[in-house]
Amino acid sequence: MSSTAITHERDTHADAHAHDAHEHKPGFFARWVFTTNHKDIGTLYLIFAILFGLIGGAFSGLIRWELAEPGLQVFMKGSMLDSMGLFNLSNPDHAKHAFNSVVTAHAVIMIFFMVMPATMGGFANWFVPIMIGSPDMAFPRLNNISFWLLVAAAVLLVTSIFTPSGPGGEHGFAGGWTMYPPMSTHTGSPGQAMDLVILSLHIAGASSILGSINFITTIFNMRAPGMTLHRMPLFAWAILVTAFMLLLSLPVLAGGITMLLTDRNFGTSFFDPSGGGDPIMFQHLFWFFGHPEVYILILPGFGIVSHIVSTFSRKPVFGYLAMAYAMLAIGFVGFIVWAHHMFTVGMSFDLRAYFTLATMVIAVPTGVKVFSWIATMWGGSLWFTVPMQWAIGFIFLFTVGGVTGVVLSNAAVDYSLQDTYYVVAHFHYVLSLGAVFSIFAGFYYWFEKMFGVKYNKWLGAAHFWIMFIGVNLVFFPQHFLGLQGMPRRYVDYPEGFAYWNMVSSIGYAITAVGVVVFLIMCLEAAIVRRKGEANPWGEGATTLEWTLSSPPPYHQFSELPVIKEDDEHH
Amino acid sequence: MGSKRLFGKGLSGRGLFRAASSAIATLALSAVMSVPALAGDTMGLPTDKAMGWQPAGSALKRQTEVFYNYGLFPLIVAICVLVGVLLLWIMIRYNRKANPIPAKFSHNTFIEIVWTLIPVVILVVVAVFSLGLLRDYNDMPKPDVVVKATGNQWFWTYDYPELGVTDIESRLREDAKDIKTAKAAGVPYLLEVDNALVVPVNKVVHVQVTGADVIHSFTIPAFGFKIDAVPGRLNNTWFKAEKIGTYYGQCSELCGKDHAYMPIEIKVVSDADFDAFIIAQGGKTRAMLASEAAASAAAAEEAAASAAEAASASAAADVSAAASDANTTAPAAPASGAAAAH
């Protein structure tokens, strides 16, 4: 095609790079600790995300293990968990608190230390510069500190789990990732664990804000000649919108948790009614961040799925502009719907009516995207590689999760469903079956490119199918539990909820097998080392990363590629 | 090849027709089956293996269920089936063996407008019904009883402020804390309390809710209401129970280690039983209060009448006194007589 001009440039400076590689590659410590290379930083983030995904997943395993049957079996003295010595389960109060702290930690870890590092830190760092034809990010050293700040935040969070928090000295903050006061102030959590959580989130927030500054500057300023914003790959669009959302929402979270910090330590009463404060104000501040946050979690996944669907249909993405602007619309509207998380706090009728209507609006651009993916595949020549399986799974399952969101957006219906397992089912469908599926899709899609070796497609397919069955079994029955009224964040439940809880826990066991298959897949690829090629995916892979070797040279595009009108690098 | 191209390049009419008809069929089917409570389900309690709502104990909850069972649920099932069928069709018809040469189109303005506008129309219809239901929730009819529920760590306190009954503490019963003892006592595990909230049947109950320490949340699934118990704030909701019986709910905002152990139990009883309960708690029934109010109103009227007589007698004396002092303040008697009549 018209990539001959670029191919020529690639050949000449590939030689130059083979020469450079020997001279410039730093030693191990310098390379991995002091790296300013966007690809290495991306790899660090991915390893970090996998590690914390396993920890967060282990916590959800504890939750499902406890909830398999009515009564307390796991979070009690003398249980198998007790013998592991991780949590203090010596008396029932400590044990019940420990469950709530595991629920809290599970969410914080999965959101801040798994999904965000994988999508923004991992894939965005790896591929946004390459896709826009740039040698690296705008601020490579800032990129480095973003990663290490996140590590510091993780250390603080893990420390908090083993720090006193509750009124009886129980360890670990146990007020949910939503941290509502007065549960999160001295009334509910007098111990220091909450202060460690606040500091952890401050630092994680700083890490993301600095990263966002980096991405926005890079995307606006460092696109290769000829790559207008309207020729930019959709994944880069997704990251651009996500970066802006982070930039605008994280400071509000920072404000809210700083007020928590001063309420807890410096005698203020922002959220203490006896001092003239209002607990509901925290909820407004938190959810003003919290709702955009959930779109931050999913938007990069939208970008990844667009690339994969286009590649394995050998067709350009249907309605490129609509796709880009739908992401923008979702990002924008996502900022004005936050109080649908607060329908039961006692807001006025007008507010409840507004937030119901505004929330329903988001269904329109989201629907445009789902139908556009389908239209991309329509008439295409579909190749069902492992990434394509994950992407198609995503499209269907994200739709399921999205429509239960439409149900919940109706305030009057939400009265019956708020804080029940219906909500848990909804957000796990869009997260565990949405965001996580898109992360695995991207991992398989770019595996060979990043690591220079091929994965075994049978292991990959097994991973997909086992997880597909497993996570659906975990979360679909939770809709039934929610409709029947089972509240969330409960260590134990009445017997009328027993059957579907058992089904859900069996689903977890299957999912865990799937995760093991994933780890085996990684190990097998690392041991056997089948050499990766520059473009294993054929003519459907049109973005710039497929023009580079696998793995790409340490520094690419010393001479910038020139993008022409009829190039399809998007 | 062979199939009629209805929408310009790329979209085959046959595939779309198939998808649309499956969606409509599912819509119809699910509207019939959907998630109504089954006849065998117990009122006021969760039922094991159930897949839908608990049986509705109030008209408002029933309205919510109708909106979900015949509106929202068929809609979301249809959307999921549509997407699922389209994906299945694509996987069969357009896999690389069946379709080695991919089409090139990436636009179709007509379909893009369709799939933007149709969701808008659907959402507008949903919104109309949704806001109607929200208004019905919001517009409380004149209440018959006012109840105040306070969330504490980890129990509820109930008051009947107008009836003079306060501080009924409602805790999970000891024998309901263990599955075996609950079964032996014939009470639902984790739900039975020592002192339930008692309300009269078919009467509008205005519930005022607040929190004493951290945020809790007061709810009964059978009545379809939920309202947070926030410290420093008095929230309001209402319900009207249709049938005598016992209804359970559970605290619905994470409030500490015993968040799962502070259930809500409402006993809906006849008017007579409710009055008896109030008397037993040392309060005054609504009837007693009403007759007391009538009696005091009658007494006040008499007082006003005699005060008015005295006022007119002294007013005559005052007139001459007022004439001599231009700065005299208005006589107090008529004012107090007017106040007594209220």
Interface residues (C-beta under 8 A of the other chain):
Chain A: P70 G71 D93 K96 H97 N100 G166 P167 G168 E170 A174 G175 G176 Y180 P182 M183 T187 G188 P273 S274 G277 D278 P279 I280 S313 R314 K315 P316 V317 F318 G319 Y320 A322 T344 V345 G346 F349 R352 A353 T356 L357 M360 V361 A363 V364 G367 V368 V370 F371 I374 A375 T376 M377 W378 G379 G380 S381 L382 W383 F384 I392 I395 F396 T399 V400 V403 T404 V406 V407 N410 A411 A412 V413 Y415 S416 Q418 D419 T420 F480 L483 Q484 G485 M486 P487 R489 Y490 V491 D492 Y493 P494 E495 G496 F497 A498 Y499 W500
Chain B: K9 G10 L11 G15 V35 T42 L45 P46 T47 D48 K49 A50 M51 G52 W53 Q54 K61 T64 F67 Y68 L72 F73 L75 I76 I79 C80 V83 G84 L86 L87 I90 M91 Y94 N95 R96 N99 P100 I101 P102 A103 K104 F105 S106 H107 N108 I111 E112 W115 T116 P119 V120 L123 V126 A127 S130 L131 L133 L134 R135 D136 Y137 N138 I179 P188 Y189 L190 L191 D213 V214 I215 S217 T219 P221 G224 F225 K226 I227 D228 V230 P231 G232 R233 N235 N236 Y248 G249 Q250 C251 S252 E253 L254 C255 G256 K257 D258 H259 A260 Y261
